[in-house]
Amino acid sequence: MAQSGSNNLVVPQAKTALQQMKMEAAQELGVQIPQDGYYGNMTSRETGSLGGYITKRLVQLAEQSMSGRQ
């Protein structure tokens, strides 16, 4: 199941949760998510910080899950 861009979700049911995580990360970092979905007008710093924050959070969730804590 393809979505906009080149990334395909391994678990398509996670799309809503990932969107929510992106919005929360953007709000916390003070980054404005483009309404039209086009990130070309954002700086590399903005998109990189957003992606890095999301990755860090996903790793934390995986570590908690692997250790039995949730």
PDB file of N, CA, C and O in Angstrom:
ATOM      1  N   MET A   1       0.854  -1.182   0.000  1.00  0.00           N
ATOM      2  CA  MET A   1       0.000   0.000   0.000  1.00  0.00           C
ATOM      3  C   MET A   1       0.895   1.238   0.000  1.00  0.00           C
ATOM      4  O   MET A   1       1.546   1.516   1.007  1.00  0.00           O
ATOM      5  N   ALA A   2       0.943   1.963  -1.063  1.00  0.00           N
ATOM      6  CA  ALA A   2       1.796   3.142  -1.194  1.00  0.00           C
ATOM      7  C   ALA A   2       1.098   4.361  -0.633  1.00  0.00           C
ATOM      8  O   ALA A   2      -0.127   4.474  -0.681  1.00  0.00           O
ATOM      9  N   GLN A   3       1.888   5.263  -0.105  1.00  0.00           N
ATOM     10  CA  GLN A   3       1.386   6.544   0.364  1.00  0.00           C
ATOM     11  C   GLN A   3       2.195   7.629  -0.317  1.00  0.00           C
ATOM     12  O   GLN A   3       3.125   7.334  -1.068  1.00  0.00           O
ATOM     13  N   SER A   4       1.852   8.875  -0.066  1.00  0.00           N
ATOM     14  CA  SER A   4       2.607   9.937  -0.722  1.00  0.00           C
ATOM     15  C   SER A   4       4.076   9.839  -0.329  1.00  0.00           C
ATOM     16  O   SER A   4       4.383   9.526   0.821  1.00  0.00           O
ATOM     17  N   GLY A   5       4.958  10.093  -1.231  1.00  0.00           N
ATOM     18  CA  GLY A   5       6.381   9.935  -0.983  1.00  0.00           C
ATOM     19  C   GLY A   5       6.820   8.523  -1.309  1.00  0.00           C
ATOM     20  O   GLY A   5       6.082   7.768  -1.942  1.00  0.00           O
ATOM     21  N   SER A   6       8.008   8.164  -0.883  1.00  0.00           N
ATOM     22  CA  SER A   6       8.539   6.853  -1.227  1.00  0.00           C
ATOM     23  C   SER A   6       8.492   5.868  -0.072  1.00  0.00           C
ATOM     24  O   SER A   6       8.915   4.722  -0.227  1.00  0.00           O
ATOM     25  N   ASN A   7       7.989   6.286   1.081  1.00  0.00           N
ATOM     26  CA  ASN A   7       7.962   5.396   2.240  1.00  0.00           C
ATOM     27  C   ASN A   7       6.683   4.578   2.272  1.00  0.00           C
ATOM     28  O   ASN A   7       5.581   5.109   2.134  1.00  0.00           O
ATOM     29  N   ASN A   8       6.851   3.282   2.458  1.00  0.00           N
ATOM     30  CA  ASN A   8       5.719   2.387   2.620  1.00  0.00           C
ATOM     31  C   ASN A   8       5.702   1.885   4.050  1.00  0.00           C
ATOM     32  O   ASN A   8       6.740   1.493   4.583  1.00  0.00           O
ATOM     33  N   LEU A   9       4.537   1.892   4.676  1.00  0.00           N
ATOM     34  CA  LEU A   9       4.421   1.419   6.041  1.00  0.00           C
ATOM     35  C   LEU A   9       4.414  -0.099   6.074  1.00  0.00           C
ATOM     36  O   LEU A   9       3.732  -0.745   5.278  1.00  0.00           O
ATOM     37  N   VAL A  10       5.173  -0.660   6.994  1.00  0.00           N
ATOM     38  CA  VAL A  10       5.168  -2.103   7.195  1.00  0.00           C
ATOM     39  C   VAL A  10       3.842  -2.510   7.818  1.00  0.00           C
ATOM     40  O   VAL A  10       3.287  -3.559   7.492  1.00  0.00           O
ATOM     41  N   VAL A  11       3.336  -1.664   8.725  1.00  0.00           N
ATOM     42  CA  VAL A  11       2.051  -1.895   9.386  1.00  0.00           C
ATOM     43  C   VAL A  11       1.147  -0.713   9.045  1.00  0.00           C
ATOM     44  O   VAL A  11       1.175   0.302   9.741  1.00  0.00           O
ATOM     45  N   PRO A  12       0.350  -0.827   7.988  1.00  0.00           N
ATOM     46  CA  PRO A  12      -0.485   0.302   7.553  1.00  0.00           C
ATOM     47  C   PRO A  12      -1.416   0.839   8.634  1.00  0.00           C
ATOM     48  O   PRO A  12      -1.785   2.012   8.597  1.00  0.00           O
ATOM     49  N   GLN A  13      -1.801   0.005   9.592  1.00  0.00           N
ATOM     50  CA  GLN A  13      -2.680   0.446  10.661  1.00  0.00           C
ATOM     51  C   GLN A  13      -2.009   1.468  11.583  1.00  0.00           C
ATOM     52  O   GLN A  13      -2.691   2.127  12.368  1.00  0.00           O
ATOM     53  N   ALA A  14      -0.700   1.605  11.499  1.00  0.00           N
ATOM     54  CA  ALA A  14       0.042   2.535  12.347  1.00  0.00           C
ATOM     55  C   ALA A  14       0.046   3.953  11.786  1.00  0.00           C
ATOM     56  O   ALA A  14       0.574   4.861  12.427  1.00  0.00           O
ATOM     57  N   LYS A  15      -0.525   4.160  10.617  1.00  0.00           N
ATOM     58  CA  LYS A  15      -0.466   5.466   9.952  1.00  0.00           C
ATOM     59  C   LYS A  15      -0.992   6.594  10.835  1.00  0.00           C
ATOM     60  O   LYS A  15      -0.359   7.644  10.946  1.00  0.00           O
ATOM     61  N   THR A  16      -2.141   6.381  11.459  1.00  0.00           N
ATOM     62  CA  THR A  16      -2.731   7.421  12.303  1.00  0.00           C
ATOM     63  C   THR A  16      -1.826   7.749  13.487  1.00  0.00           C
ATOM     64  O   THR A  16      -1.620   8.920  13.807  1.00  0.00           O
ATOM     65  N   ALA A  17      -1.290   6.722  14.136  1.00  0.00           N
ATOM     66  CA  ALA A  17      -0.412   6.940  15.285  1.00  0.00           C
ATOM     67  C   ALA A  17       0.859   7.675  14.872  1.00  0.00           C
ATOM     68  O   ALA A  17       1.339   8.540  15.605  1.00  0.00           O
ATOM     69  N   LEU A  18       1.404   7.342  13.713  1.00  0.00           N
ATOM     70  CA  LEU A  18       2.609   8.020  13.239  1.00  0.00           C
ATOM     71  C   LEU A  18       2.327   9.482  12.888  1.00  0.00           C
ATOM     72  O   LEU A  18       3.149  10.358  13.157  1.00  0.00           O
ATOM     73  N   GLN A  19       1.161   9.743  12.288  1.00  0.00           N
ATOM     74  CA  GLN A  19       0.771  11.127  11.992  1.00  0.00           C
ATOM     75  C   GLN A  19       0.660  11.932  13.279  1.00  0.00           C
ATOM     76  O   GLN A  19       1.116  13.073  13.346  1.00  0.00           O
ATOM     77  N   GLN A  20       0.053  11.334  14.301  1.00  0.00           N
ATOM     78  CA  GLN A  20      -0.096  12.008  15.595  1.00  0.00           C
ATOM     79  C   GLN A  20       1.269  12.288  16.206  1.00  0.00           C
ATOM     80  O   GLN A  20       1.504  13.369  16.747  1.00  0.00           O
ATOM     81  N   MET A  21       2.171  11.306  16.120  1.00  0.00           N
ATOM     82  CA  MET A  21       3.513  11.496  16.658  1.00  0.00           C
ATOM     83  C   MET A  21       4.226  12.634  15.928  1.00  0.00           C
ATOM     84  O   MET A  21       4.924  13.434  16.551  1.00  0.00           O
ATOM     85  N   LYS A  22       4.050  12.706  14.608  1.00  0.00           N
ATOM     86  CA  LYS A  22       4.664  13.780  13.821  1.00  0.00           C
ATOM     87  C   LYS A  22       4.141  15.144  14.259  1.00  0.00           C
ATOM     88  O   LYS A  22       4.912  16.092  14.409  1.00  0.00           O
ATOM     89  N   MET A  23       2.831  15.239  14.464  1.00  0.00           N
ATOM     90  CA  MET A  23       2.231  16.505  14.883  1.00  0.00           C
ATOM     91  C   MET A  23       2.719  16.919  16.267  1.00  0.00           C
ATOM     92  O   MET A  23       3.021  18.091  16.494  1.00  0.00           O
ATOM     93  N   GLU A  24       2.797  15.960  17.197  1.00  0.00           N
ATOM     94  CA  GLU A  24       3.289  16.248  18.541  1.00  0.00           C
ATOM     95  C   GLU A  24       4.739  16.688  18.508  1.00  0.00           C
ATOM     96  O   GLU A  24       5.120  17.631  19.202  1.00  0.00           O
ATOM     97  N   ALA A  25       5.552  16.015  17.707  1.00  0.00           N
ATOM     98  CA  ALA A  25       6.965  16.371  17.597  1.00  0.00           C
ATOM     99  C   ALA A  25       7.116  17.777  17.020  1.00  0.00           C
ATOM    100  O   ALA A  25       7.914  18.573  17.516  1.00  0.00           O
ATOM    101  N   ALA A  26       6.363  18.075  15.992  1.00  0.00           N
ATOM    102  CA  ALA A  26       6.435  19.400  15.374  1.00  0.00           C
ATOM    103  C   ALA A  26       6.042  20.485  16.362  1.00  0.00           C
ATOM    104  O   ALA A  26       6.683  21.534  16.430  1.00  0.00           O
ATOM    105  N   GLN A  27       4.995  20.233  17.122  1.00  0.00           N
ATOM    106  CA  GLN A  27       4.554  21.217  18.103  1.00  0.00           C
ATOM    107  C   GLN A  27       5.626  21.436  19.169  1.00  0.00           C
ATOM    108  O   GLN A  27       5.920  22.573  19.536  1.00  0.00           O
ATOM    109  N   GLU A  28       6.202  20.349  19.660  1.00  0.00           N
ATOM    110  CA  GLU A  28       7.231  20.452  20.692  1.00  0.00           C
ATOM    111  C   GLU A  28       8.476  21.185  20.184  1.00  0.00           C
ATOM    112  O   GLU A  28       9.110  21.938  20.924  1.00  0.00           O
ATOM    113  N   LEU A  29       8.815  20.952  18.914  1.00  0.00           N
ATOM    114  CA  LEU A  29      10.011  21.577  18.338  1.00  0.00           C
ATOM    115  C   LEU A  29       9.739  22.960  17.757  1.00  0.00           C
ATOM    116  O   LEU A  29      10.674  23.673  17.392  1.00  0.00           O
ATOM    117  N   GLY A  30       8.472  23.344  17.669  1.00  0.00           N
ATOM    118  CA  GLY A  30       8.128  24.643  17.097  1.00  0.00           C
ATOM    119  C   GLY A  30       8.255  24.675  15.583  1.00  0.00           C
ATOM    120  O   GLY A  30       8.525  25.725  15.000  1.00  0.00           O
ATOM    121  N   VAL A  31       8.058  23.522  14.946  1.00  0.00           N
ATOM    122  CA  VAL A  31       8.153  23.401  13.493  1.00  0.00           C
ATOM    123  C   VAL A  31       6.742  23.352  12.925  1.00  0.00           C
ATOM    124  O   VAL A  31       5.895  22.613  13.425  1.00  0.00           O
ATOM    125  N   GLN A  32       6.491  24.129  11.892  1.00  0.00           N
ATOM    126  CA  GLN A  32       5.179  24.157  11.250  1.00  0.00           C
ATOM    127  C   GLN A  32       5.102  23.092  10.161  1.00  0.00           C
ATOM    128  O   GLN A  32       5.878  23.121   9.206  1.00  0.00           O
ATOM    129  N   ILE A  33       4.165  22.149  10.302  1.00  0.00           N
ATOM    130  CA  ILE A  33       3.950  21.110   9.291  1.00  0.00           C
ATOM    131  C   ILE A  33       3.171  21.732   8.135  1.00  0.00           C
ATOM    132  O   ILE A  33       2.125  22.339   8.367  1.00  0.00           O
ATOM    133  N   PRO A  34       3.649  21.598   6.896  1.00  0.00           N
ATOM    134  CA  PRO A  34       2.922  22.166   5.757  1.00  0.00           C
ATOM    135  C   PRO A  34       1.569  21.487   5.554  1.00  0.00           C
ATOM    136  O   PRO A  34       1.484  20.260   5.523  1.00  0.00           O
ATOM    137  N   GLN A  35       0.526  22.281   5.419  1.00  0.00           N
ATOM    138  CA  GLN A  35      -0.828  21.756   5.249  1.00  0.00           C
ATOM    139  C   GLN A  35      -0.977  20.966   3.952  1.00  0.00           C
ATOM    140  O   GLN A  35      -1.761  20.019   3.885  1.00  0.00           O
ATOM    141  N   ASP A  36      -0.223  21.357   2.923  1.00  0.00           N
ATOM    142  CA  ASP A  36      -0.349  20.679   1.632  1.00  0.00           C
ATOM    143  C   ASP A  36       0.537  19.439   1.519  1.00  0.00           C
ATOM    144  O   ASP A  36       0.515  18.751   0.498  1.00  0.00           O
ATOM    145  N   GLY A  37       1.318  19.151   2.566  1.00  0.00           N
ATOM    146  CA  GLY A  37       2.166  17.971   2.560  1.00  0.00           C
ATOM    147  C   GLY A  37       3.485  18.141   1.827  1.00  0.00           C
ATOM    148  O   GLY A  37       4.278  17.202   1.754  1.00  0.00           O
ATOM    149  N   TYR A  38       3.732  19.338   1.278  1.00  0.00           N
ATOM    150  CA  TYR A  38       4.976  19.597   0.543  1.00  0.00           C
ATOM    151  C   TYR A  38       6.014  20.159   1.505  1.00  0.00           C
ATOM    152  O   TYR A  38       5.835  21.249   2.050  1.00  0.00           O
ATOM    153  N   TYR A  39       7.089  19.423   1.712  1.00  0.00           N
ATOM    154  CA  TYR A  39       8.126  19.824   2.665  1.00  0.00           C
ATOM    155  C   TYR A  39       9.271  20.591   2.006  1.00  0.00           C
ATOM    156  O   TYR A  39      10.248  20.928   2.676  1.00  0.00           O
ATOM    157  N   GLY A  40       9.168  20.873   0.706  1.00  0.00           N
ATOM    158  CA  GLY A  40      10.239  21.522  -0.030  1.00  0.00           C
ATOM    159  C   GLY A  40      10.575  22.926   0.431  1.00  0.00           C
ATOM    160  O   GLY A  40      11.676  23.414   0.179  1.00  0.00           O
ATOM    161  N   ASN A  41       9.647  23.579   1.098  1.00  0.00           N
ATOM    162  CA  ASN A  41       9.905  24.938   1.583  1.00  0.00           C
ATOM    163  C   ASN A  41      10.464  24.964   2.992  1.00  0.00           C
ATOM    164  O   ASN A  41      10.736  26.035   3.533  1.00  0.00           O
ATOM    165  N   MET A  42      10.639  23.797   3.589  1.00  0.00           N
ATOM    166  CA  MET A  42      11.208  23.727   4.942  1.00  0.00           C
ATOM    167  C   MET A  42      12.722  23.600   4.835  1.00  0.00           C
ATOM    168  O   MET A  42      13.244  23.100   3.839  1.00  0.00           O
ATOM    169  N   THR A  43      13.415  24.053   5.862  1.00  0.00           N
ATOM    170  CA  THR A  43      14.874  23.936   5.860  1.00  0.00           C
ATOM    171  C   THR A  43      15.274  22.506   6.205  1.00  0.00           C
ATOM    172  O   THR A  43      14.497  21.753   6.791  1.00  0.00           O
ATOM    173  N   SER A  44      16.482  22.153   5.837  1.00  0.00           N
ATOM    174  CA  SER A  44      17.017  20.834   6.183  1.00  0.00           C
ATOM    175  C   SER A  44      17.082  20.674   7.690  1.00  0.00           C
ATOM    176  O   SER A  44      16.866  19.582   8.216  1.00  0.00           O
ATOM    177  N   ARG A  45      17.377  21.751   8.375  1.00  0.00           N
ATOM    178  CA  ARG A  45      17.445  21.715   9.838  1.00  0.00           C
ATOM    179  C   ARG A  45      16.084  21.365  10.439  1.00  0.00           C
ATOM    180  O   ARG A  45      16.001  20.562  11.369  1.00  0.00           O
ATOM    181  N   GLU A  46      15.012  21.970   9.905  1.00  0.00           N
ATOM    182  CA  GLU A  46      13.670  21.703  10.411  1.00  0.00           C
ATOM    183  C   GLU A  46      13.260  20.253  10.173  1.00  0.00           C
ATOM    184  O   GLU A  46      12.803  19.570  11.090  1.00  0.00           O
ATOM    185  N   THR A  47      13.426  19.793   8.947  1.00  0.00           N
ATOM    186  CA  THR A  47      13.011  18.419   8.634  1.00  0.00           C
ATOM    187  C   THR A  47      13.901  17.403   9.344  1.00  0.00           C
ATOM    188  O   THR A  47      13.427  16.355   9.783  1.00  0.00           O
ATOM    189  N   GLY A  48      15.185  17.714   9.455  1.00  0.00           N
ATOM    190  CA  GLY A  48      16.108  16.811  10.152  1.00  0.00           C
ATOM    191  C   GLY A  48      15.805  16.709  11.631  1.00  0.00           C
ATOM    192  O   GLY A  48      15.846  15.620  12.204  1.00  0.00           O
ATOM    193  N   SER A  49      15.497  17.847  12.259  1.00  0.00           N
ATOM    194  CA  SER A  49      15.178  17.807  13.686  1.00  0.00           C
ATOM    195  C   SER A  49      13.875  17.064  13.921  1.00  0.00           C
ATOM    196  O   SER A  49      13.739  16.342  14.909  1.00  0.00           O
ATOM    197  N   LEU A  50      12.928  17.236  13.031  1.00  0.00           N
ATOM    198  CA  LEU A  50      11.651  16.532  13.148  1.00  0.00           C
ATOM    199  C   LEU A  50      11.855  15.021  12.990  1.00  0.00           C
ATOM    200  O   LEU A  50      11.357  14.236  13.798  1.00  0.00           O
ATOM    201  N   GLY A  51      12.580  14.622  11.962  1.00  0.00           N
ATOM    202  CA  GLY A  51      12.850  13.202  11.749  1.00  0.00           C
ATOM    203  C   GLY A  51      13.665  12.591  12.872  1.00  0.00           C
ATOM    204  O   GLY A  51      13.406  11.462  13.290  1.00  0.00           O
ATOM    205  N   GLY A  52      14.640  13.324  13.358  1.00  0.00           N
ATOM    206  CA  GLY A  52      15.468  12.832  14.459  1.00  0.00           C
ATOM    207  C   GLY A  52      14.676  12.646  15.738  1.00  0.00           C
ATOM    208  O   GLY A  52      14.858  11.664  16.457  1.00  0.00           O
ATOM    209  N   TYR A  53      13.797  13.598  16.016  1.00  0.00           N
ATOM    210  CA  TYR A  53      12.955  13.521  17.210  1.00  0.00           C
ATOM    211  C   TYR A  53      12.035  12.310  17.127  1.00  0.00           C
ATOM    212  O   TYR A  53      11.894  11.568  18.099  1.00  0.00           O
ATOM    213  N   ILE A  54      11.411  12.109  15.972  1.00  0.00           N
ATOM    214  CA  ILE A  54      10.502  10.978  15.787  1.00  0.00           C
ATOM    215  C   ILE A  54      11.266   9.661  15.926  1.00  0.00           C
ATOM    216  O   ILE A  54      10.784   8.733  16.577  1.00  0.00           O
ATOM    217  N   THR A  55      12.438   9.571  15.326  1.00  0.00           N
ATOM    218  CA  THR A  55      13.255   8.358  15.433  1.00  0.00           C
ATOM    219  C   THR A  55      13.624   8.075  16.875  1.00  0.00           C
ATOM    220  O   THR A  55      13.535   6.934  17.326  1.00  0.00           O
ATOM    221  N   LYS A  56      14.038   9.105  17.604  1.00  0.00           N
ATOM    222  CA  LYS A  56      14.398   8.949  19.012  1.00  0.00           C
ATOM    223  C   LYS A  56      13.206   8.423  19.805  1.00  0.00           C
ATOM    224  O   LYS A  56      13.358   7.532  20.641  1.00  0.00           O
ATOM    225  N   ARG A  57      12.039   8.963  19.551  1.00  0.00           N
ATOM    226  CA  ARG A  57      10.829   8.546  20.259  1.00  0.00           C
ATOM    227  C   ARG A  57      10.460   7.094  19.903  1.00  0.00           C
ATOM    228  O   ARG A  57      10.079   6.324  20.785  1.00  0.00           O
ATOM    229  N   LEU A  58      10.570   6.720  18.632  1.00  0.00           N
ATOM    230  CA  LEU A  58      10.275   5.349  18.224  1.00  0.00           C
ATOM    231  C   LEU A  58      11.240   4.352  18.874  1.00  0.00           C
ATOM    232  O   LEU A  58      10.831   3.259  19.265  1.00  0.00           O
ATOM    233  N   VAL A  59      12.501   4.721  18.989  1.00  0.00           N
ATOM    234  CA  VAL A  59      13.486   3.854  19.642  1.00  0.00           C
ATOM    235  C   VAL A  59      13.127   3.699  21.121  1.00  0.00           C
ATOM    236  O   VAL A  59      13.207   2.597  21.664  1.00  0.00           O
ATOM    237  N   GLN A  60      12.731   4.795  21.777  1.00  0.00           N
ATOM    238  CA  GLN A  60      12.327   4.716  23.183  1.00  0.00           C
ATOM    239  C   GLN A  60      11.138   3.771  23.358  1.00  0.00           C
ATOM    240  O   GLN A  60      11.120   2.956  24.280  1.00  0.00           O
ATOM    241  N   LEU A  61      10.144   3.882  22.468  1.00  0.00           N
ATOM    242  CA  LEU A  61       8.968   3.016  22.542  1.00  0.00           C
ATOM    243  C   LEU A  61       9.362   1.556  22.340  1.00  0.00           C
ATOM    244  O   LEU A  61       8.858   0.677  23.039  1.00  0.00           O
ATOM    245  N   ALA A  62      10.254   1.290  21.394  1.00  0.00           N
ATOM    246  CA  ALA A  62      10.699  -0.083  21.147  1.00  0.00           C
ATOM    247  C   ALA A  62      11.461  -0.640  22.346  1.00  0.00           C
ATOM    248  O   ALA A  62      11.274  -1.798  22.718  1.00  0.00           O
ATOM    249  N   GLU A  63      12.315   0.177  22.947  1.00  0.00           N
ATOM    250  CA  GLU A  63      13.077  -0.273  24.102  1.00  0.00           C
ATOM    251  C   GLU A  63      12.132  -0.600  25.261  1.00  0.00           C
ATOM    252  O   GLU A  63      12.313  -1.605  25.949  1.00  0.00           O
ATOM    253  N   GLN A  64      11.134   0.241  25.474  1.00  0.00           N
ATOM    254  CA  GLN A  64      10.161  -0.013  26.541  1.00  0.00           C
ATOM    255  C   GLN A  64       9.400  -1.307  26.270  1.00  0.00           C
ATOM    256  O   GLN A  64       9.172  -2.109  27.176  1.00  0.00           O
ATOM    257  N   SER A  65       9.016  -1.494  25.025  1.00  0.00           N
ATOM    258  CA  SER A  65       8.275  -2.699  24.660  1.00  0.00           C
ATOM    259  C   SER A  65       9.129  -3.949  24.850  1.00  0.00           C
ATOM    260  O   SER A  65       8.641  -4.977  25.320  1.00  0.00           O
ATOM    261  N   MET A  66      10.390  -3.856  24.484  1.00  0.00           N
ATOM    262  CA  MET A  66      11.285  -5.003  24.582  1.00  0.00           C
ATOM    263  C   MET A  66      11.603  -5.341  26.041  1.00  0.00           C
ATOM    264  O   MET A  66      11.870  -6.497  26.372  1.00  0.00           O
ATOM    265  N   SER A  67      11.574  -4.344  26.894  1.00  0.00           N
ATOM    266  CA  SER A  67      11.888  -4.592  28.302  1.00  0.00           C
ATOM    267  C   SER A  67      10.642  -4.970  29.102  1.00  0.00           C
ATOM    268  O   SER A  67      10.728  -5.244  30.298  1.00  0.00           O
ATOM    269  N   GLY A  68       9.483  -4.982  28.438  1.00  0.00           N
ATOM    270  CA  GLY A  68       8.255  -5.372  29.127  1.00  0.00           C
ATOM    271  C   GLY A  68       7.511  -4.216  29.759  1.00  0.00           C
ATOM    272  O   GLY A  68       6.424  -4.413  30.302  1.00  0.00           O
ATOM    273  N   ARG A  69       8.060  -3.020  29.704  1.00  0.00           N
ATOM    274  CA  ARG A  69       7.402  -1.830  30.273  1.00  0.00           C
ATOM    275  C   ARG A  69       6.581  -1.169  29.192  1.00  0.00           C
ATOM    276  O   ARG A  69       7.011  -1.096  28.041  1.00  0.00           O
ATOM    277  N   GLN A  70       5.406  -0.687  29.546  1.00  0.00           N
ATOM    278  CA  GLN A  70       4.604   0.043  28.593  1.00  0.00           C
ATOM    279  C   GLN A  70       3.868   1.109  29.249  1.00  0.00           C
ATOM    280  O   GLN A  70       3.128   1.842  28.594  1.00  0.00           O
TER     281      GLN A  70
END
